[in-house]
Amino acid sequence: MDMDGLTKQERKEQIRLQIEKDRKDTERRAKMKKLGIRGGILLVLLVLGYFGLKELFKPLPGTLYPDLGRDHVNDISDKEYNSNPPTSGPHFPAWAKKGVYDRVISDGYLIHSLEHGYIVISYDCTEKFSSFHFPVSIVEAQGDKPVEEENQMEDGKEIKPLTKMTVIPTDKKSWITPDDEPGIEVELPQEFNSDSCKSLVKDLSQFTNEWARVVVVPRVGMDHPIILTAWRRLETLDSVDKGKITDFIKAFHNRGPEQTME
């Protein structure tokens, strides 16, 4: 500012005007900064809201099946289910707790686990997948000819494998565990002893370490090598997809119709 030729009063006025101008410039910059911060916060909230709504309305994983009820029975030989493996329906009073099982476990135990909010990961290591219902047809390790399991007889009545509860619940214990499994009713094909099958089981076993209610079981005759089940939900996989398995577990873990403390 050129003060030459100005009176003392004029110089004071010029200084006052300059100070006022600087003050307004400072206020304007502060206001713009505040607006920028608010705009940034608003943008972040909009982005979070968008993804939150997107996640909220994201379809749940797997296929939803009609509810077949929750009746407790000791024998499921005459029961029909609407999926393989089942996702609901009549089941045993005892259930399978978390862990990796080394034998075929009856649906009677597993459906009860689903009712308690468990996720059951079933795997089939056989080379061929076909429609399958209990009683089981086992495929010989050296060929394709099916071998029917021999059914036992009790009081003149045929007992189909895996359909009758063999673990009797007590006041202190109403479940099975991998350390206390039912007896072997169905022998697994030799493919389940292969290195590739053992590797598959190892990959699936990690989910039992990361989650409180996950069961891993072998199953013969599925139409996919890996099938995840929760109460009324089923997801099929052709290989170990950790992302899809995790999404399924997150969606349904401990969300069965019967809430329990285990």
C-alpha positions as CSV (number, residue, x, y, z in Angstrom):
1,M,0.0,0.0,0.0
2,D,1.4,3.3,-1.0
3,M,1.1,5.7,1.9
4,D,2.9,8.6,0.1
5,G,0.9,11.7,-0.2
6,L,-1.7,10.6,2.3
7,T,-2.7,12.5,5.4
8,K,-2.3,10.8,8.8
9,Q,-6.0,10.2,8.9
10,E,-6.1,8.7,5.5
11,R,-3.2,6.4,6.3
12,K,-5.1,5.2,9.4
13,E,-8.1,4.5,7.3
14,Q,-6.1,2.6,4.8
15,I,-4.5,0.5,7.5
16,R,-8.0,-0.2,9.0
17,L,-9.3,-1.2,5.6
18,Q,-6.4,-3.5,5.0
19,I,-6.8,-5.1,8.4
20,E,-10.5,-5.6,7.7
21,K,-9.8,-7.1,4.4
22,D,-7.2,-9.5,5.9
23,R,-9.8,-10.5,8.6
24,K,-12.4,-11.2,6.0
25,D,-10.0,-13.2,3.9
26,T,-9.1,-15.3,7.0
27,E,-12.7,-15.8,7.9
28,R,-13.5,-16.8,4.3
29,R,-10.6,-19.3,4.2
30,A,-11.7,-20.7,7.6
31,K,-15.3,-21.0,6.3
32,M,-14.1,-22.8,3.1
33,K,-12.0,-25.1,5.2
34,K,-14.9,-25.9,7.5
35,L,-17.1,-26.5,4.5
36,G,-14.5,-28.7,2.9
37,I,-14.2,-30.8,6.1
38,R,-18.0,-31.0,6.4
39,G,-18.2,-32.0,2.7
40,G,-15.6,-34.6,3.3
41,I,-17.4,-36.1,6.3
42,L,-20.7,-36.0,4.3
43,L,-19.0,-37.8,1.4
44,V,-17.6,-40.5,3.8
45,L,-21.0,-40.9,5.4
46,L,-22.6,-41.3,2.0
47,V,-20.1,-43.9,0.9
48,L,-20.5,-45.8,4.2
49,G,-24.2,-45.5,3.9
50,Y,-24.1,-46.8,0.3
51,F,-22.0,-49.8,1.2
52,G,-24.0,-50.4,4.4
53,L,-27.3,-50.4,2.5
54,K,-25.7,-52.6,-0.2
55,E,-24.6,-55.0,2.5
56,L,-28.0,-54.9,4.2
57,F,-29.9,-55.7,1.1
58,K,-27.3,-58.2,-0.2
59,P,-28.9,-61.6,-0.8
60,L,-28.0,-64.2,1.8
61,P,-25.7,-67.0,0.6
62,G,-27.1,-70.3,-0.4
63,T,-30.5,-71.6,-1.2
64,L,-33.4,-71.3,1.2
65,Y,-35.5,-74.5,1.7
66,P,-39.0,-74.8,3.3
67,D,-39.0,-75.6,7.0
68,L,-39.8,-79.3,7.7
69,G,-40.2,-78.8,11.4
70,R,-38.2,-79.6,14.5
71,D,-39.7,-82.8,15.9
72,H,-37.6,-85.0,18.0
73,V,-37.6,-88.7,17.0
74,N,-35.4,-91.7,17.6
75,D,-35.8,-93.2,14.1
76,I,-35.8,-91.3,10.8
77,S,-36.1,-94.3,8.5
78,D,-39.5,-93.2,7.4
79,K,-38.7,-89.4,7.2
80,E,-38.3,-87.6,3.9
81,Y,-36.2,-84.4,3.5
82,N,-36.2,-81.8,0.8
83,S,-32.5,-81.5,0.3
84,N,-29.3,-83.5,0.4
85,P,-27.9,-83.0,3.0
86,P,-31.1,-82.0,4.9
87,T,-31.5,-78.5,6.4
88,S,-34.5,-79.0,8.6
89,G,-37.0,-81.7,9.7
90,P,-37.4,-84.4,12.3
91,H,-34.1,-85.2,14.1
92,F,-32.6,-87.0,17.1
93,P,-32.7,-85.6,20.6
94,A,-28.9,-85.7,20.6
95,W,-26.8,-83.5,18.4
96,A,-23.2,-83.3,17.0
97,K,-20.9,-80.8,18.6
98,K,-18.2,-78.9,16.8
99,G,-15.2,-80.6,15.2
100,V,-14.0,-82.9,12.4
101,Y,-15.6,-86.3,12.3
102,D,-13.9,-89.3,10.6
103,R,-17.1,-91.2,9.8
104,V,-20.5,-90.7,8.3
105,I,-22.8,-89.2,10.9
106,S,-26.5,-89.7,10.8
107,D,-28.6,-86.8,9.6
108,G,-30.6,-87.3,12.9
109,Y,-27.7,-85.7,14.8
110,L,-26.7,-83.2,12.3
111,I,-30.1,-81.6,11.8
112,H,-30.3,-81.1,15.5
113,S,-26.9,-79.3,15.3
114,L,-28.3,-77.0,12.6
115,E,-31.2,-76.2,14.9
116,H,-28.7,-75.0,17.4
117,G,-27.1,-72.7,14.9
118,Y,-24.2,-74.9,13.8
119,I,-22.8,-74.9,10.2
120,V,-22.2,-78.4,8.8
121,I,-19.6,-78.7,6.1
122,S,-20.1,-82.0,4.3
123,Y,-17.4,-83.3,1.9
124,D,-17.5,-86.2,-0.6
125,C,-14.2,-87.5,-1.9
126,T,-15.6,-90.0,-4.3
127,E,-15.0,-89.4,-8.0
128,K,-18.6,-89.5,-9.0
129,F,-21.5,-87.6,-7.5
130,S,-25.1,-88.9,-7.8
131,S,-28.5,-88.6,-6.2
132,F,-28.3,-90.1,-2.8
133,H,-30.6,-91.0,0.0
134,F,-30.1,-93.2,3.1
135,P,-29.8,-96.1,3.3
136,V,-26.4,-95.8,1.7
137,S,-25.1,-97.4,-1.4
138,I,-21.3,-97.6,-1.2
139,V,-19.1,-97.6,-4.4
140,E,-16.4,-100.1,-4.4
141,A,-12.9,-98.6,-4.5
142,Q,-11.9,-100.8,-7.4
143,G,-14.9,-100.3,-9.6
144,D,-18.2,-98.7,-10.3
145,K,-20.5,-101.4,-9.1
146,P,-22.6,-100.3,-6.1
147,V,-22.6,-102.5,-3.1
148,E,-25.7,-102.3,-0.9
149,E,-25.1,-102.1,2.8
150,E,-26.6,-105.1,4.6
151,N,-29.4,-104.0,6.9
152,Q,-29.6,-105.5,10.4
153,M,-32.8,-107.1,11.8
154,E,-34.3,-106.3,15.1
155,D,-37.5,-108.1,16.3
156,G,-38.1,-109.2,12.7
157,K,-37.9,-105.6,11.4
158,E,-35.2,-104.2,9.1
159,I,-32.9,-101.6,10.6
160,K,-31.5,-99.2,8.0
161,P,-28.0,-97.8,8.7
162,L,-27.8,-94.2,10.1
163,T,-31.5,-93.9,10.7
164,K,-31.8,-95.0,14.3
165,M,-30.3,-93.1,17.2
166,T,-27.6,-95.1,18.8
167,V,-26.4,-92.5,21.3
168,I,-28.9,-92.2,24.1
169,P,-29.0,-88.7,25.7
170,T,-28.7,-88.5,29.5
171,D,-29.3,-85.7,32.0
172,K,-25.6,-84.7,31.8
173,K,-24.9,-85.4,28.1
174,S,-27.1,-84.9,25.1
175,W,-24.5,-84.7,22.3
176,I,-21.7,-86.5,20.4
177,T,-18.2,-85.2,19.7
178,P,-15.3,-86.2,17.4
179,D,-13.7,-87.8,20.5
180,D,-16.9,-89.7,21.3
181,E,-18.5,-90.6,18.0
182,P,-21.3,-93.2,17.3
183,G,-20.2,-96.5,16.0
184,I,-19.3,-96.9,12.3
185,E,-22.5,-97.9,10.5
186,V,-21.3,-97.2,6.9
187,E,-17.8,-97.8,5.7
188,L,-16.3,-95.0,3.6
189,P,-14.8,-95.8,0.2
190,Q,-11.1,-95.9,-0.1
191,E,-11.0,-92.5,-1.8
192,F,-11.5,-90.9,1.6
193,N,-8.1,-92.2,2.6
194,S,-6.4,-90.5,-0.4
195,D,-3.8,-87.7,0.0
196,S,-6.1,-85.3,-1.9
197,C,-9.0,-86.1,0.5
198,K,-6.8,-85.6,3.6
199,S,-5.7,-82.3,2.1
200,L,-9.3,-81.3,1.6
201,V,-10.2,-82.2,5.2
202,K,-7.2,-80.2,6.4
203,D,-8.4,-77.1,4.5
204,L,-11.9,-77.5,5.9
205,S,-10.8,-78.2,9.4
206,Q,-9.5,-74.6,9.9
207,F,-13.0,-73.3,10.1
208,T,-13.6,-75.4,13.2
209,N,-10.7,-73.6,14.9
210,E,-12.1,-70.2,13.9
211,W,-15.7,-70.7,14.8
212,A,-17.5,-72.2,17.8
213,R,-20.2,-74.0,15.9
214,V,-18.8,-75.7,12.8
215,V,-19.0,-79.4,12.0
216,V,-17.0,-81.1,9.3
217,V,-18.2,-84.6,8.2
218,P,-17.7,-87.0,5.3
219,R,-20.7,-87.9,3.3
220,V,-21.2,-90.3,0.4
221,G,-23.3,-89.5,-2.7
222,M,-23.6,-85.8,-2.8
223,D,-23.9,-84.0,-6.1
224,H,-21.0,-81.6,-5.2
225,P,-17.8,-82.4,-3.4
226,I,-18.5,-79.7,-0.7
227,I,-21.9,-78.7,0.7
228,L,-22.5,-76.2,3.5
229,T,-25.7,-76.4,5.5
230,A,-27.3,-74.2,8.1
231,W,-30.9,-74.3,9.3
232,R,-33.0,-74.1,6.0
233,R,-29.9,-73.0,4.0
234,L,-27.6,-75.0,1.6
235,E,-24.6,-73.9,-0.4
236,T,-22.8,-76.1,-2.9
237,L,-19.1,-75.8,-3.8
238,D,-16.9,-77.6,-6.2
239,S,-13.7,-76.6,-4.4
240,V,-12.6,-74.9,-1.2
241,D,-13.6,-71.3,-1.6
242,K,-12.6,-69.7,1.7
243,G,-14.4,-66.5,0.9
244,K,-17.7,-68.2,0.2
245,I,-17.4,-70.5,3.2
246,T,-16.6,-67.6,5.5
247,D,-19.5,-65.6,4.1
248,F,-21.9,-68.5,4.7
249,I,-20.7,-69.1,8.2
250,K,-20.9,-65.4,9.1
251,A,-24.4,-65.2,7.8
252,F,-25.8,-68.2,9.7
253,H,-23.5,-69.0,12.6
254,N,-25.4,-69.4,15.9
255,R,-28.6,-68.2,14.2
256,G,-30.6,-71.4,14.4
257,P,-34.2,-71.4,15.7
258,E,-33.1,-72.8,19.0
259,Q,-30.7,-70.6,20.9
260,T,-28.4,-72.6,23.3
261,M,-25.5,-72.1,25.6
262,E,-22.8,-74.7,24.7
